[in-house]
Amino acid sequence: VQLQASGGGLVQAGGSLKLSCVASGNIFRIAAVGWYRQAPGKKRDLVATITSGGVTDYKDSVKGRFTISRDNADNTVYLQMSSLKPEDTAVYYCNLGRVVGTYYFPSYWGQGTQVTVSS
């Protein structure tokens, strides 16, 4: 499985970006997907997840601002980010994994895409 993330860039605070992640292979439609982010000097944090059935979950700090969605026909997951803040600046990574109860277990990682929010 290979994952290719794109859509990052430089945006002013209050702006929007939409990240995409395309997966190869045949397991995408049965896998859960997670978006993580890692700011310099900080640990990698789970930002949003979506199950194979479309159930979503979000980190508290992005609720109401970020929306995760998926298109199984195109093996693609999206992260629509709005009302961006400087603290959203990070490298964003997509991941295929599984959800057990309320926990997400990552398996396959893609390369990251840089998001920079200027104040």
N, C-alpha and C positions, 0 to 999 in steps of 0.2 A: 504494500500500500504506500502510495506517495501522495503527499498533500502539498499544494501550491497556493500560498496566500498572496494576496495583492490588495491594492487599494489604499495603502497607507500614504502619508504625506504630511505637509505642513499646513496647519489651519489656525485661524485666529480663534480665541475663546468665544464661545457661543455658536461656532460654526458646526458643520456636519461633515462626516465622512462615512463611506460605506465600504467595508472590507468584504472580500470574497475569498473563499477557499475551495479549490477544486480537488477532488480526490480521485485517484485511479483505483482500479480493482472493482470487485463485485460485492464488497461488504458494506458499502456506504449506506445503502438504504435500510440495513438492519442494525446499524451502529448508532450510538449516541455521538453527539459532536459537542466539543467544548472549545470556547475561546479563552485563552489565558493572556495575561500581559505581565511584562517584567520591566520595571523601571530601573535605571542605573543604581546599583548598590542595594537593591531590594530583591526579595524572593519572588518567584513566579506565582501569580495569583490567578485563580479561576474567576472569570468575569461572567460568563454566561454558558448555559448548556441547553441542548435541545435533544430530546429522545427521538427514537425512530418514529414514534407516534406523534411527534410534534409538541410534546409537553416541554415548556420552557422554565428556566430558573435563572435568577440573576443575583450577582453580588449586590448588596444593599446600596452601595454608593453609585451604582449605575441604573438602578431601577427607575423607570419612567423616562430615561434618556437613551438607553440602548435597546435595540430589538434584534434578537437572533431569529433567523428563519432558514429554511432549507428547501432545496428543489431536488428531489430524488431523481427526477428524470435527467438532470444534468450533473448529478453527483456534486452539487455545490451547496455550501452553507454561506450565509451572509451575516454580517454584523453591522446593522445600521446604527450609527452613533450620532446623536444630536446634542445640542447644548453642551458642547465639549468644554472642558475645563483644563487648565494647565496641569493639574494633577492626573489627568488621563494620559499624559505623555508617557510612552512606553513602547517597547517592541511587543507586538501582538502576535500570538501563535494560535493556530488551529490544531485540533487534535481529534482523532477518532477514539472512542472508548465505549464504556458501558455505565449505565446508572443502576445502582443497587440501593434500593430504599431512597435515602436522600443524599447519597454519596455518588460522586462521579469518579470513575477509575480510568485514567488516561492510558492509551496504548500506543497509537501511532502519532508521531509528531510531524508537523510541517516546519518549514523554515519561517522565520518571523517577518513581519512587515512593520516598519517604523511609523509610529504616529507621534507627531509633535504638535502640541497646542501652545501657541504663543499668547501671552497676556496683553 
